[in-house]
């Protein structure tokens, strides 16, 4: 069930279910940035979403779809990023337990955030093997339901609600671009956008240094990232069979971008729009900068995925 | 004429005049910050104003009130901060010249901003004497009208329009707090707020390390700052006779805050609200943190004055 491919009707239902719990985030524009890139851009600001990232949509939808019996036993996942925080808060709002498996080496700030949302953390080594094994143990002990960050029907439906709101507010968009990590956001986005508006183009944007989705898309088979290494720390993960299938069927293209352009785009958003976005969120604007001619004369919507950055480790020195 | 004390009618007229040129900025709230401080806070986001600061309101109003003859000759001021950028853009929008006197030592980023808005810069030494002398020379040569950043009737009327919008959108506010530098913003704010809502309290917030307004207010006479030294670089200036008179008549109190609290408040806004504010803008929240009991049970409106920071020189290390 959790690896069924959603259709737009599923996203509509998901939206109704999560509406009381998530923010309808604003869409912002910047004359300054439009002038620099020569294209009309619209930014859907999921950095203003609860826990500071779109992940709260999918996590909320997933926990709200649990049966009463499942809910009682709680939810679990292995992650040190936004999905862990999102699942923790979504669970707390339902008064059910959340068990988060996290590497010891995770940044203190992320451990603090997850603890702050009331989750129980189990630490493990940082290998994928250690994480999965620890998750198994936690599941056996607690009976909690594993909520995968993107290889999950309900999560993808939740992530698709951002694009639904975007096109309700800005029906004129010709293009939507979202970043691609594990593919949950771009999957939900592409299902919603293609159903709502015939002829709309949907692009994924990915760091060149973590281009598993690009290579999978071009070669027609799932190729996991080997040694992803990008400043866009939310995009280190590889596609799952489910998100790969959706991406393959729905996307117009995947655009890869250089690290310098990501930092340039992030700085542009901070300086011109006065909003805080994480590096992953700057990847679509970087794609517009690097592929300017592709978008000339178009109204381009960008999903800002989140705003969680470590203020003590900002990347801007790179640009000077 | 430029040192007459405005009444609320003047601010209403100013608002009508500048409406086509300025943003009506949003008001944001943060459940996270409300929970931390235990008070309901509302933030009027002038960091999203054009040029990234409320100063654009006053500058726009001042240039729009010039006679045709005056306008032709342009405007001038001495400043390296937000007023210089605001006046430059306001002048460009009217296709009139702006002449900005600026110390050689001003940060490159500020010179670039003012040049970017099409102004002509005249450099001078960094003493006040050198600035005033250079301004005299520029005025004699060009016939440009000097627009003082706050000792100016039309500028104060323009700054007051932020509080007018704030109370139109949130008529329930019990308190408004704005930062105090030269006093233009708090002057306009207090005139508007006290006229719109009987019984509303208006507080100025000021760094302890630049507390000329506090001392002037308490001692009933204008006492310029001697050696102001604060991270809130927009608040280094001292009151003028005009702003002192308004503040003296209108404010309920001035609250001074420590440097550490300013940095703590700034970090809280960045991390929780995902918006970029300059240190001066964090001073009112710092005042709420340091004077928590004063505001218990109240709906408190804070004017976020601007969002222009040097991303290569952020102050957050101080808090660790």
Interface residues (C-beta under 8 A of the other chain):
Chain A: X26 X47 X48 X52 X267 X270 X271 X274 X275 X276 X277 X307 X311 X312 X314 X316 X317 X320
Chain B: X26 X47 X48 X52 X267 X270 X271 X274 X275 X276 X277 X307 X311 X312 X314 X316 X317 X320
